[in-house]
Amino acid sequence: MTGPIPVRWAPHLQSVLRVVVAFLFVAHGTQKFMGFPRPTASAGDRSCPLRGVASTIEMVGGTLLLFGLFTRPIAFVLAGEMAVAYFMVHAPRGFWPLVNRGEPAVFFCFTWLYFAAPAAARGAWTHYADDPAGEHRPDLCKPYTGGASSGQLRS
């Protein structure tokens, strides 16, 4: 144990983060597509065709991530979608995300980029968890087999 939370909990906490953020992402998609949960007065123009494409990507991709399916490629696509959304919709309104209301897009973009990385995508509750041969397992996630030496801590 190297901190207040044991290292062995990391895969489970990564999965909890993925599930919660994916649920919120799906909610953003359903708000754009179906108006549920009820959008605010400044929800935007519903006649924009890109809005329908974005909401579909958010609902489908968010649902796949919610269940931990194809985590890395889907997270990469969703990170790209959020980057495009930020620069097309929010950045023209001003530089700072707090001013142009782009904080959710930035947050989702970098969260999905984190899950697109090999070490982060290997949470306890993903399809990568059922990889007994370790073919998709990055070296960072392989079990520790060495002994303690100078500069190393045992977990």
Stockholm file with secondary structure:
# STOCKHOLM 1.0

chainA/1-155         MTGPIPVRWAPHLQSVLRVVVAFLFVAHGTQKFMGFPRPTASAGDRSCPLRGVASTIEMVGGTLLLFGLFTRPIAFVLAGEMAVAYFMVHAPRGFWPLVNRGEPAVFFCFTWLYFAAPAAARGAWTHYADDPAGEHRPDLCKPYTGGASSGQLRS
#=GR chainA/1-155 SS CCSSSCGGGHHHHHHHHHHHHHHHHHHHHHHHHHCCSCCCTTCCCTTCHHHHHHHHHHHHHHHHHHTTSSHHHHHHHHHHHHHHHIIIIIGGGCSSHHHHTCHHHHHHHHHHHHHHSTTTTCCTTSGGGGCTTCTTCCGGGSCCCSCCCTTCCCC
#=GC SS_cons         CCSSSCGGGHHHHHHHHHHHHHHHHHHHHHHHHHCCSCCCTTCCCTTCHHHHHHHHHHHHHHHHHHTTSSHHHHHHHHHHHHHHHIIIIIGGGCSSHHHHTCHHHHHHHHHHHHHHSTTTTCCTTSGGGGCTTCTTCCGGGSCCCSCCCTTCCCC
//
